[in-house]
Amino acid sequence: MKRLLCTAALAAGLMVPASAQCVMCYRTAKAQNNARANVLDMGIVILGAPPFLILAGFIAFVFSKDKSGQE
């Protein structure tokens, strides 16, 4: 459990400073003012978070089932 929390904390820490932009998004944000570019960054991160959370939940589910089978 401690390992899972450390992994989740590390992932959350790495997501915060990420410039989550492809080239097209980067050029669009650069053409806009700074406030809109920040909103675009946050929108990209927010849209990317649910797939990662679903994957993390699935991995936690598999590992919990694996540990219960060993006992």
C-alpha beads as a LAMMPS data file, in Angstrom:
LAMMPS data file: protein, C-alpha beads

71 atoms
70 bonds

1 atom types
1 bond types

-500.0 500.0 xlo xhi
-500.0 500.0 ylo yhi
-500.0 500.0 zlo zhi

Masses

1 110.0

Atoms # bond

1 1 1 0.000 0.000 0.000
2 1 1 2.853 2.355 0.851
3 1 1 4.437 1.654 -2.526
4 1 1 1.177 2.480 -4.313
5 1 1 0.880 5.799 -2.463
6 1 1 4.485 6.686 -3.269
7 1 1 3.914 5.891 -6.930
8 1 1 0.736 7.989 -6.998
9 1 1 2.512 10.898 -5.296
10 1 1 5.389 10.695 -7.767
11 1 1 2.995 10.640 -10.721
12 1 1 1.075 13.623 -9.360
13 1 1 4.311 15.515 -8.803
14 1 1 5.481 14.873 -12.322
15 1 1 2.169 15.950 -13.856
16 1 1 2.130 19.412 -12.270
17 1 1 5.057 21.056 -14.095
18 1 1 4.340 19.266 -17.366
19 1 1 3.899 21.324 -20.486
20 1 1 1.182 19.108 -21.821
21 1 1 1.055 20.469 -25.324
22 1 1 1.504 19.063 -28.763
23 1 1 2.953 21.325 -31.440
24 1 1 -0.454 22.503 -32.633
25 1 1 -1.581 23.344 -29.089
26 1 1 1.731 25.083 -28.380
27 1 1 1.416 27.337 -31.409
28 1 1 -2.212 28.138 -30.590
29 1 1 -1.297 29.006 -27.007
30 1 1 1.674 31.108 -28.107
31 1 1 -0.573 33.154 -30.377
32 1 1 -2.882 33.904 -27.424
33 1 1 -2.180 35.860 -24.266
34 1 1 -0.576 34.215 -21.237
35 1 1 -3.814 33.672 -19.268
36 1 1 -5.480 31.774 -22.106
37 1 1 -2.358 29.684 -22.623
38 1 1 -2.442 28.639 -18.956
39 1 1 -6.118 27.700 -19.261
40 1 1 -5.303 25.613 -22.328
41 1 1 -2.500 23.843 -20.414
42 1 1 -4.811 23.030 -17.520
43 1 1 -7.509 21.784 -19.882
44 1 1 -5.072 19.406 -21.543
45 1 1 -3.897 18.078 -18.167
46 1 1 -7.481 17.679 -16.933
47 1 1 -8.473 15.768 -20.064
48 1 1 -5.418 13.534 -19.701
49 1 1 -5.954 12.722 -16.019
50 1 1 -8.995 10.370 -16.231
51 1 1 -7.319 7.777 -18.497
52 1 1 -4.330 7.652 -16.157
53 1 1 -6.586 7.325 -13.112
54 1 1 -8.555 4.519 -14.757
55 1 1 -5.309 2.734 -15.590
56 1 1 -4.035 3.193 -12.028
57 1 1 -7.300 1.830 -10.642
58 1 1 -7.113 -1.183 -12.922
59 1 1 -3.513 -1.882 -11.916
60 1 1 -4.419 -1.548 -8.210
61 1 1 -7.338 -3.929 -8.741
62 1 1 -5.119 -6.512 -10.438
63 1 1 -2.461 -6.302 -7.729
64 1 1 -5.046 -6.568 -4.950
65 1 1 -6.528 -9.686 -6.562
66 1 1 -3.021 -11.090 -7.028
67 1 1 -2.160 -10.635 -3.348
68 1 1 -5.429 -12.210 -2.187
69 1 1 -4.653 -15.298 -4.274
70 1 1 -1.278 -15.781 -2.592
71 1 1 -2.699 -16.027 0.934

Bonds

1 1 1 2
2 1 2 3
3 1 3 4
4 1 4 5
5 1 5 6
6 1 6 7
7 1 7 8
8 1 8 9
9 1 9 10
10 1 10 11
11 1 11 12
12 1 12 13
13 1 13 14
14 1 14 15
15 1 15 16
16 1 16 17
17 1 17 18
18 1 18 19
19 1 19 20
20 1 20 21
21 1 21 22
22 1 22 23
23 1 23 24
24 1 24 25
25 1 25 26
26 1 26 27
27 1 27 28
28 1 28 29
29 1 29 30
30 1 30 31
31 1 31 32
32 1 32 33
33 1 33 34
34 1 34 35
35 1 35 36
36 1 36 37
37 1 37 38
38 1 38 39
39 1 39 40
40 1 40 41
41 1 41 42
42 1 42 43
43 1 43 44
44 1 44 45
45 1 45 46
46 1 46 47
47 1 47 48
48 1 48 49
49 1 49 50
50 1 50 51
51 1 51 52
52 1 52 53
53 1 53 54
54 1 54 55
55 1 55 56
56 1 56 57
57 1 57 58
58 1 58 59
59 1 59 60
60 1 60 61
61 1 61 62
62 1 62 63
63 1 63 64
64 1 64 65
65 1 65 66
66 1 66 67
67 1 67 68
68 1 68 69
69 1 69 70
70 1 70 71
